[in-house]
Amino acid sequence: MITEQDLGDWRRTHYSSQVNDSQIGQLTVLMGWISSKRDHGNVLFIQLRDRFGDTQIVAKKEKDLENNIFEVLKNLKEHSSIGIKGKVVGQKKSPNGVEVIPHEIKVLSVSTKSAPFLTQSVSTIGIDTRLELRALDLRRNYLQNVFRIRFTILKSVREFLTKNYFIEVNTPKMISTATEGGAALFPIFYYDKEAFLAQSPQLYKEQLTMAFENVFEIAPIFRAEPSRTNRHLSEAISIDVEKAFVNYYDIMDLLDELISYIILRIKDENPNELKNLEIELSELKIPFPRYTYSELIDKLQKNHKYIRWGDDISPKILKDVIGDGFYYIVDWPLSTKPFYVKSKGNSDIAISKPNPSFVTSENNSIMVSESFDLMYGPLELSSGSTRINNKSVLLDNMKKKGLNPAAFDYHLRIFDYGIPPHAGFGLGLERLLMALLKIENIRDATFYPRDIDRLTP
Amino acid sequence: MITEQDLGDWRRTHYSSQVNDSQIGQLTVLMGWISSKRDHGNVLFIQLRDRFGDTQIVAKKEKDLENNIFEVLKNLKEHSSIGIKGKVVGQKKSPNGVEVIPHEIKVLSVSTKSAPFLTQSVSTIGIDTRLELRALDLRRNYLQNVFRIRFTILKSVREFLTKNYFIEVNTPKMISTATEGGAALFPIFYYDKEAFLAQSPQLYKEQLTMAFENVFEIAPIFRAEPSRTNRHLSEAISIDVEKAFVNYYDIMDLLDELISYIILRIKDENPNELKNLEIELSELKIPFPRYTYSELIDKLQKNHKYIRWGDDISPKILKDVIGDGFYYIVDWPLSTKPFYVKSKGNSDIAISKPNPSFVTSENNSIMVSESFDLMYGPLELSSGSTRINNKSVLLDNMKKKGLNPAAFDYHLRIFDYGIPPHAGFGLGLERLLMALLKIENIRDATFYPRDIDRLTP
């Protein structure tokens, strides 16, 4: 049994990335966890890992008369946290040209069990087993690379939007009414009232264009998805953007540039992570292709006779007509979109020349909306639109969708005070990460996933 | 009745901040809302406000034969959103040296009602009336200044932590067990299970030090506060920081530097906002004073004989012994702190020389914790501590606090795998904003406040 020690006055002097051959002969204090261990009988090679990588620690039995370091290290399991005071010596075989000979050790936290998966392997074991020990799982190289790139995405989104005169806002997650109708809501007990978790910051970000013009929020959204798929979460991070005095075309331009910027920044900041993940991010050609909903339906009807104008388009059949990469599906039927989405054409007039396919539709409404979905192959990443900024049109639409305007009174009253024309999008952070890094299961694009079966850890 | 028009192909060519005397004689397209209007009979002076400020639009009746601009502007209420195509002309009396003569107008959104408060006044009306029209309220100069500074705080926190090798994380807000015990939780229906909204990301951020060492999260926290005060919200934004291989002293040093950095950045980025708010932020002397809980109790007991060691210290009586500004209260009784807070001294041994005041205490436990509260005058801004990273000590503490370890199994199991020593803090964004900008009511430090009485807008 090895005793754990308090940190006391020990402090790290260098991260692993700061230890190099300029320090040969000097003393260093390193801290981290044992990521691997090779036992050559009288010599132990320990990889001590910190936030930036590994440093090799070499402990020899013969030198161990005084301070017992060899014996302690020999008995410590991988994942244990330790501090090492030692001397930096040259080692040509080591990636950073050095290794460290320990003079003193501090055992900070003993791993009493053996981890059920290897740090080095991409995926050796079912995701549910990994999720049961998620914090340990997140030590794996694969996820370390994923989550460092995730951080770059967050940074670059904020950089880009700040440069483009956006202001970051936070809107309430506990709300009184459903934004998109009643489905897939989590109910809460709010003191003595019924309330819900926000499925999106939609109405709030729209309102805020009134005061701040260009707003964004990066925050959790909550959807009681009944489905078990590899691309749905019950709690996800949404990048929400809303801008005044523009329409959905401007917003698609903005989104094109945002995605391009993110990719440039990842290439710049995470070349090693991309290499480790064997991902090549090519620079993007923008604008991304924009296909109208109607032209896609036309194409799809050639091989899928049952498809009607007005139907949703399932990801599976999209593969038949579209390749990989980023593209938009624009001008969706108004009937498929939420109440706040603007219809295309002035004053809610239906489009003038209905596509022949419309005639085959059972759906009488051939109204088209100023809307888009940003896709990556079959994966929907973002939805956006021009929003209605006229109170009577909005009221009308609510009624058509079967919503009770009284429940939205707190929202509608704002429309009496000159709310500007505006448009925006919501972009799923985890979905974007999946697309960029070819992640199979969205659960590996978030730290602690939530779904119908999982509420812990 | 004035008809609203579609945005069509009109786009802003300049923000107000970009209009200046280098453009005299040129055409410009401005968009925004009417922040004020002066009617001089045959001449109208309109302040057109956008994200960056006002531009003066001057409409003369005599020039209005063709396009009716004068009549339209005359009839538009303040707050209406419009677009103006016009010519930039010199005007020495105007702050930016120019004004704009409109050639064409587009009425984008008509304000049909008169706002119940003035944009220019600091507070003319009760906060509840303002909150009922919050998006409109947020157009007020006062709140515009507050929320621009809020954005600077968010930016500077992220800059500072990123420079200090922290990574941004997101942890789930729907959780299975209470972090700090059962009080003040919002229950949720999670599919067929009972769940709660997270009061803090505490246990998750602790776990994540295992994989990422230095983590931060800026996200909503949810507390079912039964109290009606000017400093509590049911939903607030918490800046949560957790760092491996350090203790609470290191964390206080970090927090000192963070607050100093925030203030420097605000002074740099928001000189005008500070001037408008009549706030002078002086550069801070760090480290902030650190008073031990015991010495404060000693001092307080001189005038408040009923106070015992072990009691919480109420903000009101703190005024008697402490001035304004930032300071810490450190080394709180272990009994006042949550189960994950480390006791002071090795291996949970009680401090060796109890202060005489302890003897007067009814509380038998004289154990002190490695903890701090960061205060600003009587306002608590942040709480932090060294955390327990040993499983058996943690288990023991849970039992002492009456918690059921089985409910924390998902957390405890991580402690079998070498979780490093760590420490951290949670800092309330709204509280910090209150302290820095002398905001009386915390509701004005957030966009859409939530409290026991308020769930909308």
Interface residues (C-beta under 8 A of the other chain):
Chain A: E4 D6 L7 R11 R12 Y15 M31 W33 I34 D50 R51 K77 H79 S80 S81 G83 L108 S109 V110 S111 T112 K113 A115 E132 L133 R134 A135 L136 L138 R139 L143 Q144 F147 R148 F151 L154 K155 R158 T162 Y165 I167 E168 V169 N170 T171 P172 K173 M174 I175 S176 F186 P187 I188 F189 Y190 Y191 K193 A195 L197 Y204 Q207 L208 M210 A211 F212 E213 N214 A219 P220 F222 A224 S234 E235 I237 A244 F245 V246 N247 D250 N346 S347 N389 N390 Y410 H411 R413 I414 D416 Y417 G418 I419 P420 P421 T446 F447 Y448 R450 I452 L455 T456 P457
Chain B: E4 D6 L7 R11 R12 Y15 M31 W33 I34 D50 R51 K77 H79 S80 S81 G83 L108 S109 V110 S111 T112 K113 A115 E132 L133 R134 A135 L136 L138 R139 L143 Q144 F147 R148 F151 L154 K155 R158 T162 Y165 I167 E168 V169 N170 T171 P172 K173 M174 I175 S176 F186 P187 I188 F189 Y190 Y191 K193 A195 L197 Y204 Q207 L208 M210 A211 F212 E213 N214 A219 P220 F222 A224 S234 E235 I237 A244 F245 V246 N247 D250 N346 S347 N389 N390 Y410 H411 R413 I414 D416 Y417 G418 I419 P420 P421 T446 F447 Y448 R450 I452 L455 T456 P457
